[in-house]
Amino acid sequence: MASTLVDLDQPPYRNEGFCAVLELAVAAARELDTGADRVPAPRASRDAGLDERVQREAIRRLRSGAVVNPGLLPLLAEGRFAAGVPDLVCLIAAPGPARARTVLDIVREAAERGERVLLTAPVPPPVDAVIAGLPDGATVIRADQAGSGPGGIDAASAAVQQRILARSQAAARRLEPWLGDPAPAHGWLRRLDNALTEAAEARERAGRAAAHHEATVRAARDRLGAPLAGIARERATAERAAAATAREVERLTAALRRAETSRLRRWQAGRLRTSLSHAVRHAAAARSAFHQIDAGYAESAREHDIAVGNDSVVRAAAERAAFADLAARRALESAERSAHQLTRMLDGVTARPEWTADEAGLTGFAERCRELEPTLRGRAGLLREWRQRATRPSRQLHAELLRYADVVATTCLGAGRPEHADLEYDLVVVEDAGRVAVPAALVPLVRARRAVLVGETERPPLRDVAVVRAWVAARCPAGVDAAELIGLLTGSVFDRVAACAPAADRAGPGSGGSGPASGRPGG
């Protein structure tokens, strides 16, 4: 068996030698416990290889100084409570309600102060008794409890997964129309494109029908307009005659004014008055004739329009133009309905593109939806996949749950499992510490600023002393302190610490929970 050989007589190597003996104790315990029935005895339910690894990791941290409490190594190796570091307190009491109540008070008060607490024991029952008494409010995680039992990490993980699913359900529902083959949103986008294509074709047909209708109207007017054309010529002649007589009246009126104001031409005024009187009568007659002809022309034009509108060819062309225009409007309305559906599907998913209910606005909206579709389809697929994974049991949440828990409860060796990573705690409480060997106790102790060891004195050794002595005599490497190794294999961490703890670091259940948990600089 490989081991680190050191000279324990040299003070500078004393702590290093203790760490070397700790590593040897871990290996020796594995050999001694193989096939043995000892306390604690649930080793068949644990990974023995992992248990050994976590103990060796704790020893490595102790040796390198990577511990939260720098006084831990001097305490365990030399029995020295170093000054200026947080306490390690021994709560001495026999198992029973008083001890359980005191431990409960310690854990509860520390959690209420906002401290992170690690509650450990060699086996789960002592932990269960304390956890059952904690009030609601604190986040408590049973790190070593398998299954979905109350407080178990699997149950807490499942609860977190359910909350995640509940909170993401609305987003999943909004994105659901963008999933599928084909996706509902894709179907509405295809309808919008088809409706716009149909609207463009219908608009083109309507334009051709309107042009044909105008051509048939012009042809009908030409075909039916001979009588109206004659009346129009008479009207034009009458209009010219009325205009000419009106100009003659204006001319004579001006000439009369000039004659009346000139001495030399006054003799012409009488003749001009007579001519003006005749011109006025002729102008009135011409205007009257024009108005009569114009009224007749208007009536004839109205009758002509009616005749053109009633023409069978014109009516057929008008009906075709009307139907084509109606088809174009209906196609555009269908595109608008599709756009409304897509707008609802975009609501709450992304910024809704603005659009207007015309062909240009709907075409721009369709282009924007085509740009968004791959992104939204991918986002919907990722969310569905993520939610499907969230429905399956997963250990990925365990580390985060442990990181943010107020109280973590587990066995001593369970505190070193991978999901605990490098978590640190303000307080560790080791319940039933009289049944925990030093290497196993190191697993939680290296993570804590302060510690409370709960146990009773004068307990039987962890292993048969005679068997251990025989093993040490036969297998202990040269240079290793055999007495130290025997002590680590047969004695508990509680025995080791309580033996050297000053009075200030000892407490009984009658002292209450606040004293041991409060912590004071070690003396």
C-alpha positions in Angstrom: 0.0 0.0 0.0 1.5 3.3 -1.1 1.7 6.1 1.5 3.5 9.3 2.3 6.3 8.7 4.7 7.1 11.7 7.0 8.9 12.2 10.2 6.2 13.1 12.7 8.9 14.1 15.2 9.7 17.3 13.2 7.1 20.1 14.0 7.1 21.6 10.5 5.7 18.3 9.1 3.3 17.5 11.8 0.2 18.6 10.0 1.4 17.1 6.7 2.0 13.8 8.6 -1.5 13.9 9.9 -2.9 14.3 6.4 -0.9 11.4 5.3 -2.3 9.2 8.1 -5.8 10.4 7.1 -5.3 9.1 3.6 -4.0 5.8 5.0 -7.0 5.6 7.2 -9.3 5.9 4.3 -7.6 3.0 2.5 -7.4 1.0 5.6 -11.1 1.5 6.3 -12.0 0.2 2.9 -10.1 -3.0 3.6 -11.4 -3.4 7.1 -15.0 -2.8 6.1 -15.1 -5.2 3.2 -17.6 -7.8 4.2 -17.8 -6.4 7.8 -21.0 -5.5 9.5 -20.3 -2.2 11.3 -22.1 1.0 12.2 -23.1 2.8 10.0 -23.9 -0.1 7.7 -25.8 1.1 4.6 -22.7 0.8 2.4 -24.4 -1.4 -0.1 -26.7 1.5 -1.0 -23.8 3.8 -1.7 -21.0 3.9 -4.3 -18.0 2.8 -2.1 -15.6 4.1 -4.7 -17.2 7.5 -4.8 -17.2 7.6 -1.0 -13.5 7.0 -0.9 -12.9 9.6 -3.6 -14.8 12.4 -1.8 -12.9 11.7 1.4 -9.6 11.9 -0.4 -10.7 15.1 -2.0 -11.6 16.6 1.4 -8.1 15.5 2.7 -6.5 17.2 -0.3 -8.4 20.4 0.5 -7.4 20.2 4.1 -3.7 19.7 3.2 -3.6 22.5 0.6 -5.4 25.0 2.9 -8.4 25.2 0.5 -10.9 25.1 3.4 -13.3 27.8 4.6 -12.1 27.6 8.2 -8.3 28.0 8.4 -8.2 26.6 11.9 -9.6 23.2 11.0 -6.3 21.5 10.3 -4.5 22.7 13.5 -7.6 21.7 15.5 -7.8 18.1 14.1 -4.0 17.5 13.9 -2.8 19.2 17.1 -6.0 19.6 19.1 -5.5 23.4 19.0 -8.4 25.8 18.9 -6.6 28.6 17.1 -7.4 32.2 17.9 -9.2 34.5 15.5 -11.1 31.9 13.6 -14.8 30.8 13.8 -15.8 28.3 16.4 -16.2 24.6 16.2 -18.6 23.7 19.0 -19.4 20.3 20.5 -23.0 19.8 21.6 -22.9 16.9 24.1 -26.2 15.2 24.6 -27.8 11.8 24.4 -30.2 11.1 21.6 -33.7 12.3 22.4 -36.3 15.1 22.1 -34.1 17.6 23.9 -31.1 17.1 21.6 -33.4 17.1 18.5 -35.0 20.4 19.6 -31.7 22.0 20.2 -30.3 21.0 16.8 -33.6 22.2 15.3 -33.2 25.6 17.0 -29.6 26.0 15.8 -30.5 25.2 12.2 -33.6 27.4 12.2 -32.0 30.4 13.8 -29.0 30.3 11.5 -31.3 30.1 8.5 -33.4 33.0 9.7 -30.3 35.1 9.9 -29.7 34.4 6.2 -26.9 31.9 6.7 -26.5 28.9 4.6 -26.6 25.7 6.7 -25.4 22.2 5.9 -27.0 19.6 8.1 -25.3 16.2 8.0 -25.3 12.9 9.7 -23.8 9.5 9.1 -27.2 8.1 8.0 -30.4 9.8 7.0 -32.7 9.3 10.0 -31.2 12.0 12.3 -31.4 14.5 9.4 -35.0 13.5 8.7 -35.9 14.3 12.4 -34.6 17.8 12.2 -35.9 18.6 8.7 -39.4 17.5 9.7 -39.4 20.2 12.4 -38.3 23.1 10.3 -41.0 25.7 9.7 -42.2 26.7 6.2 -40.4 29.5 4.5 -36.8 28.3 4.4 -35.7 26.5 1.3 -34.6 23.1 2.4 -33.1 20.5 0.1 -32.6 16.8 1.0 -29.6 16.3 -1.3 -29.4 12.5 -0.6 -33.1 11.6 -0.8 -33.9 9.8 -4.0 -37.3 9.8 -5.6 -40.0 12.4 -5.3 -40.4 12.5 -1.5 -41.0 15.8 0.3 -37.9 17.9 0.4 -35.9 15.6 -1.8 -33.8 17.2 -4.4 -35.6 15.2 -7.1 -38.9 16.6 -5.9 -37.5 20.1 -5.7 -36.0 19.7 -9.2 -39.4 18.4 -10.5 -41.2 21.4 -8.8 -38.8 23.8 -10.5 -39.3 22.1 -13.8 -43.1 22.4 -13.4 -42.7 26.1 -12.6 -40.6 26.5 -15.7 -43.2 24.7 -17.8 -46.0 26.8 -16.3 -44.2 30.1 -17.0 -43.2 29.1 -20.5 -46.6 27.7 -21.4 -48.0 31.0 -22.7 -45.0 31.6 -24.9 -45.2 28.0 -26.2 -48.9 28.5 -27.0 -48.2 31.7 -28.9 -45.4 30.1 -30.9 -47.3 26.9 -31.5 -48.9 28.2 -34.8 -45.4 28.5 -36.3 -44.7 24.8 -35.7 -45.7 21.8 -37.8 -45.4 20.6 -41.3 -47.1 22.6 -42.6 -47.5 25.0 -39.7 -50.8 26.9 -39.3 -49.0 30.2 -39.7 -47.4 28.9 -42.9 -50.8 27.9 -44.1 -52.2 31.4 -43.5 -49.1 33.0 -45.1 -49.7 30.8 -48.2 -53.3 31.9 -48.2 -52.2 35.5 -48.1 -49.8 35.0 -51.0 -52.5 33.2 -53.0 -55.0 35.9 -52.3 -52.6 38.6 -53.3 -51.8 36.7 -56.5 -55.5 36.2 -57.2 -56.2 39.9 -56.4 -53.5 41.0 -58.9 -54.9 38.8 -61.6 -58.5 39.9 -60.9 -57.4 43.5 -60.9 -55.8 43.0 -64.3 -59.0 41.3 -65.6 -61.1 44.1 -64.2 -58.9 46.6 -66.0 -59.4 44.8 -69.3 -63.1 44.5 -68.7 -63.4 48.2 -67.9 -61.5 49.1 -71.0 -63.8 46.8 -73.1 -66.8 48.4 -71.5 -65.6 51.9 -72.4 -65.0 50.7 -76.0 -68.5 49.3 -76.3 -70.0 52.5 -74.9 -68.1 54.5 -77.5 -69.3 52.2 -80.3 -72.9 52.3 -79.1 -72.8 56.1 -79.0 -71.5 56.2 -82.5 -74.1 53.7 -83.6 -77.1 55.3 -81.9 -76.0 58.9 -82.0 -77.1 60.1 -85.5 -80.3 61.9 -84.3 -78.5 63.4 -81.4 -75.7 64.6 -83.8 -78.2 66.5 -85.9 -79.7 68.2 -82.9 -76.2 69.0 -81.7 -75.5 70.7 -85.0 -78.7 72.8 -84.7 -77.7 73.7 -81.2 -74.3 74.8 -82.3 -75.8 77.0 -85.0 -78.3 78.5 -82.6 -75.5 79.1 -80.1 -73.4 80.9 -82.7 -76.4 83.0 -83.8 -77.1 84.0 -80.2 -73.5 84.9 -79.7 -73.4 87.0 -82.9 -76.5 89.0 -82.0 -75.1 89.6 -78.5 -71.9 91.0 -80.0 -74.0 93.2 -82.4 -75.9 94.6 -79.3 -72.6 95.3 -77.6 -71.1 97.1 -80.7 -74.2 99.3 -81.2 -74.3 100.2 -77.5 -70.7 101.3 -77.6 -71.2 103.4 -80.8 -74.3 105.1 -79.3 -72.2 106.2 -76.2 -69.5 107.7 -78.4 -72.1 109.5 -80.5 -73.8 111.0 -77.5 -70.6 112.3 -76.1 -69.3 113.9 -79.3 -70.7 117.2 -80.8 -69.8 116.3 -84.3 -71.6 112.9 -84.2 -74.7 113.7 -82.3 -76.7 113.6 -85.5 -76.0 109.8 -85.6 -77.4 109.0 -82.2 -81.0 108.7 -83.4 -80.1 106.2 -86.1 -78.0 104.2 -83.7 -80.8 104.0 -81.2 -83.1 102.6 -83.8 -80.5 100.0 -84.9 -79.8 99.1 -81.3 -83.5 98.5 -80.6 -83.7 96.2 -83.6 -80.5 94.4 -82.5 -81.8 93.8 -78.9 -85.0 92.2 -80.3 -83.0 90.0 -82.6 -80.6 89.0 -79.7 -83.5 88.1 -77.4 -85.1 86.0 -80.2 -81.7 84.2 -80.8 -81.2 83.5 -77.1 -84.8 82.1 -76.8 -84.3 79.9 -79.9 -81.0 78.7 -78.4 -82.5 77.8 -75.1 -85.3 75.9 -76.7 -82.9 73.9 -78.9 -80.5 73.4 -76.0 -83.3 72.0 -73.8 -84.3 69.7 -76.6 -80.7 68.6 -77.0 -80.4 67.9 -73.3 -83.5 65.7 -73.4 -82.2 63.9 -76.5 -78.8 63.4 -74.8 -80.5 61.9 -71.8 -82.6 59.6 -74.0 -79.4 58.7 -75.9 -77.6 57.8 -72.7 -80.5 55.6 -71.7 -80.5 54.0 -75.1 -76.7 53.4 -74.9 -77.0 52.0 -71.4 -79.8 49.6 -72.4 -78.0 48.4 -75.4 -77.4 44.6 -75.0 -73.8 44.8 -76.0 -73.1 47.6 -73.6 -75.0 45.9 -70.7 -73.1 42.7 -71.2 -69.7 44.5 -71.1 -70.8 46.5 -68.0 -71.8 43.2 -66.2 -68.4 41.7 -67.1 -66.6 44.7 -65.8 -68.7 44.7 -62.6 -68.1 41.1 -61.9 -64.3 41.5 -62.5 -64.2 44.4 -60.1 -66.1 42.5 -57.5 -63.7 39.5 -57.9 -60.7 41.8 -57.4 -62.3 43.3 -54.2 -63.2 39.9 -52.8 -59.6 38.6 -53.4 -58.2 41.6 -51.6 -60.7 41.1 -48.7 -59.5 37.4 -48.5 -55.9 38.7 -48.3 -56.9 41.1 -45.5 -58.5 38.2 -43.5 -55.3 36.2 -43.8 -53.3 39.2 -42.7 -55.5 39.6 -39.6 -54.9 35.9 -38.8 -51.2 36.3 -39.1 -51.3 39.5 -37.0 -52.9 37.5 -34.2 -50.3 34.8 -34.5 -47.5 37.4 -34.3 -49.1 39.1 -31.2 -46.8 38.5 -28.2 -44.2 36.7 -30.3 -42.5 39.6 -32.1 -43.1 43.2 -33.0 -46.1 43.2 -35.3 -45.4 44.8 -38.7 -47.8 47.6 -39.6 -49.8 47.2 -42.7 -52.7 48.8 -44.6 -55.7 47.1 -46.3 -54.6 47.7 -49.8 -52.6 45.7 -52.2 -49.3 47.5 -51.6 -49.7 47.3 -47.8 -50.7 43.6 -47.8 -47.8 42.7 -50.1 -45.3 44.4 -47.8 -46.8 42.6 -44.8 -46.5 39.3 -46.6 -42.9 39.9 -47.3 -42.2 40.7 -43.7 -43.9 37.6 -42.5 -41.9 35.5 -44.9 -38.7 37.0 -43.4 -39.9 36.3 -39.9 -41.1 32.7 -40.5 -37.7 30.9 -40.3 -36.8 32.7 -37.1 -40.1 32.1 -35.4 -40.2 28.4 -36.6 -36.7 27.9 -35.2 -37.7 29.6 -31.9 -40.8 27.6 -31.6 -38.9 24.3 -32.2 -36.2 25.2 -29.7 -38.9 26.1 -27.1 -40.8 22.8 -27.7 -37.6 20.8 -27.5 -36.6 22.6 -24.3 -40.0 22.1 -22.7 -39.9 18.4 -23.7 -36.5 18.1 -21.9 -38.0 19.9 -19.0 -40.6 17.3 -18.6 -38.0 14.6 -18.1 -36.2 14.0 -14.8 -32.8 15.8 -14.9 -29.9 16.2 -12.5 -28.8 19.4 -14.2 -30.8 21.5 -11.8 -29.4 19.8 -8.7 -26.3 22.0 -8.5 -28.3 25.2 -8.8 -30.9 24.1 -6.3 -28.1 23.3 -3.8 -26.4 26.6 -4.5 -29.5 28.7 -3.6 -31.0 26.5 -0.8 -31.1 27.9 2.8 -30.6 24.5 4.4 -29.0 21.5 2.6 -29.5 18.2 4.4 -27.5 15.1 3.4 -25.2 12.5 4.8 -21.6 13.4 5.6 -20.2 11.6 2.6 -23.1 12.8 0.4 -21.9 16.4 0.9 -18.9 15.6 -1.3 -20.8 14.3 -4.3 -20.3 16.1 -7.7 -23.4 18.1 -7.6 -22.2 19.9 -4.5 -19.1 21.2 -6.5 -17.3 23.8 -4.4 -20.3 25.0 -2.3 -19.5 26.7 1.0 -21.7 27.1 4.0 -21.8 29.5 7.0 -22.6 26.7 9.3 -22.4 22.9 9.2 -24.2 20.8 11.8 -23.0 17.2 12.1 -25.7 15.3 13.9 -24.7 12.0 15.6 -21.1 13.0 15.1 -20.1 10.2 17.6 -20.6 7.8 14.8 -18.6 9.7 12.1 -14.9 9.0 11.5 -12.6 12.0 10.9 -12.1 11.4 7.2 -15.9 11.3 6.6 -16.5 14.3 8.8 -13.9 16.3 6.8 -16.2 16.1 3.7 -18.7 18.6 5.2 -16.3 20.4 7.6 -13.9 21.7 4.8 -16.9 23.6 3.4 -18.0 25.5 6.5 -17.0 28.6 8.3 -18.4 27.3 11.6 -19.4 23.9 12.8 -21.5 22.3 15.5 -20.7 18.6 16.3 -23.6 16.9 18.0 -23.1 13.6 19.8 -22.5 11.8 23.1 -19.3 10.8 24.8 -18.3 7.3 25.9 -19.7 5.6 22.8 -18.2 2.3 21.7 -15.4 2.4 19.1 -16.4 2.7 15.4 -14.6 -0.6 14.7 -13.3 -3.5 16.8 -10.1 -2.2 18.4 -8.5 -5.7 18.4 -9.1 -6.2 14.7 -7.8 -2.7 13.9 -4.7 -3.2 16.0 -4.0 -6.5 14.2 -4.4 -4.9 10.8 -2.2 -2.0 11.8 0.5 -4.3 13.1 0.5 -6.3 9.9 -0.1 -3.6 7.3 1.0 -0.2 8.7 3.9 1.2 6.6 7.1 2.2 8.4 7.3 5.7 9.7 3.5 6.1 10.2 2.2 6.8 13.7 0.4 3.6 14.4 -1.4 5.0 17.4 -2.7 7.9 15.3 -3.9 5.5 12.6 -5.7 3.3 15.2 -7.3 6.4 16.7 -8.6 7.5 13.3 -10.0 4.0 12.5 -11.7 3.5 15.9 -12.5 6.9 17.2 -15.1 9.5 15.9 -14.5 13.1 15.0 -16.7 14.0 18.0 -14.4 12.1 20.4 -11.3 13.7 18.9 -12.6 17.3 19.1 -14.5 17.0 22.4 -11.4 15.7 24.1 -9.5 18.9 23.4 -12.3 21.5 23.3 -12.2 24.2 26.0 -15.2 24.7 28.1 -16.4 27.6 26.0 -16.7 25.3 23.0 -18.8 22.7 24.9 -22.6 22.9 25.3 -25.4 20.7 26.4 -29.0 20.8 25.2 -30.1 22.8 28.1 -28.1 25.8 26.9 -30.4 26.4 23.9 -29.6 26.6 20.3 -28.5 30.2 20.0 -25.3 29.8 21.9 -23.5 27.1 19.9 -24.7 28.5 16.6 -23.8 32.1 17.2 -20.1 31.6 16.8 -17.3 33.4 18.6 -13.5 33.7 17.9 -11.8 30.5 19.0 -9.7 30.8 22.1 
